[in-house]
Structures are given as C-alpha cells and as structure tokens.
Amino acid sequence: MKVSDQNWLYTISSKQKLIDFNFKEIWRYRDLLTLFVKRDVITVYKQTILGPLWYIIQPLFTSIIFTLIFNNLASIPTGDGVPAFLFNLAGITAWNYFKACLTGTSDTFTKNQGIFGKVYFPRVIMPLSSVVSNLLKFGIQLLVFAAFYLFFVFGKGATASPNMGLVFLPLLILTMAMLGLGFGMVISSLTTKYRDLSFLVQFGVQLLMYGSAVMYPLSYFDEKLPEYSWLVEHNPIAIVIETFRHVALGVDSLYPSKLIYAIIFSVLVFLAGLIVFNKTEKSFIDTV
C-alpha cells in the first residue's frame, strides 16, 4: 500500500489556522489531559505537611487579614447585615480562581520546554490542564464559602441572601477561566523571548488584585475616588467578582450591560491568547 493511500489519524504540520482550537484532537488526548490535571493537583502539595488543607487555609487567613485591615481599621462598608469576613471570603474565592488560571498558564512554554521538544501532543492541553485542576481547587474553596455562609446566616443571624442569579455561576466561572487562560497564553508566549517578564507576573497580579474590587465594593471606590473609578469599573474581573458577591450574598448591584461587556472581553482575550499561543508553538523551541 502506498503511503498516500493510508488513512492517517491526523497530520502534524506547521501550517495552522489563525484560530485553531481542535476539540476533536483534544478529546483524543483526554487521557493525557487527565494525567496532567492529576499531576498539577498532587505534586504541588506532595511534600507538604498540611497538603490540600492549604486550599482552605489560604483564603481563610487572607479573609481575616482583609477584615481586620480594610473593614475594621479603614471602615470600608460591606452592606447592611453582611459580615465583613463573608464579604471578603466571597471576593477572595472568585479572585483566587482567576489568579490561579493566570499564573498557572503564564509559564507554559518555559516550564515544559523539555517535554515539548521530545514528543508531540496538542500544546494547548498544558494550559487547559492548569485551568481544570484549578477548577477543583475553586470547588473546594466554594464549599468552604458555603459552609461559612450557613454559619453566619443560621448561626449569627446575618441577612446575606443569595438570589436566582446563582444559575449564572457557571457562566461567571467560564468567564474567569477564559480571562486567565487568555492572558496566561499571551504572557507564556512572550516569556519565550523576554524571560524577565516572568518576574513581573507575580508583582503585576498582586497590583491587579487591588484594582479588582476584591476587598471593597465598586460603589465605595466610585464614592471615594470618582476620577479613577473608571479604571475599576472597566476591569472585567472586578465586574465578575462584583456579580459573584451579588448573586451569592445579595450585596452590591448587578448591571447586565457590564456583565455582557466582561463576557465579550474575556472571549476576545481568549481568542487573542490562542492566536499568539498557536503562532509561538511553531518556533518557540528555537528561542527558549
């Protein structure tokens, strides 16, 4: 039989579409994706004393510190009847997922250059595995938030109450995932040429947290610094966090137009990241 007559499963070529997210090929490599997800979950805390308990400890301690500094000392309001700790825990829970998706995918090429240079598989599986594994961590932290919500509402008599907007929670999670994945793929592609960019990621993410309404409501920032409020109001992750607190606690306001803007922005960022990522994977092995 001639080679040309064989039915190949797929063809590896440097010529790709501008936007190429081959779901069929990714599904074919689903076992590899599962393996990478298990690796991300297990190896991070494999040699630690507390292990996965860090998933719980980190948001709780951060919420306590934010409550002491921003609510008790700075007197930042959280809404009538809403405990400051619960308000901060809601913001941190949402922020942590976006942050984990961004930082987990921002070094895809440099961290995996060894395996990328030896064997073929869809490269996008690597950042996808980070997004999926962080979804498990987000689920654990969401359960912790739900437990403290029940404690404050039924045990302390707090007036916080979720609403029907909770049905849009999967949409909010998808929006955060696309934002983190898109920005992460862009940064990962740039670090193949500019290594010092990786040192700016952690610092930049820390600054971004203060501009993402994690520890304060958007209305408070608009009241105190109206001339700079547009910087936060047009931050898509701030809109997602504000919406999450609204549907989970009944605080703040829900603006459908802003949420639509955040969703469209996240889709565009994801597509831009995918274009840059696909372009970089063709030649990155010569530069890293």
Summary of the structure (lengths in Angstrom):
residues: 288
radius of gyration: 21.0
end to end distance: 40.7
largest distance: 78.9
contacts: 876
relative contact order: 0.14
helix: 70%
strand: 0%
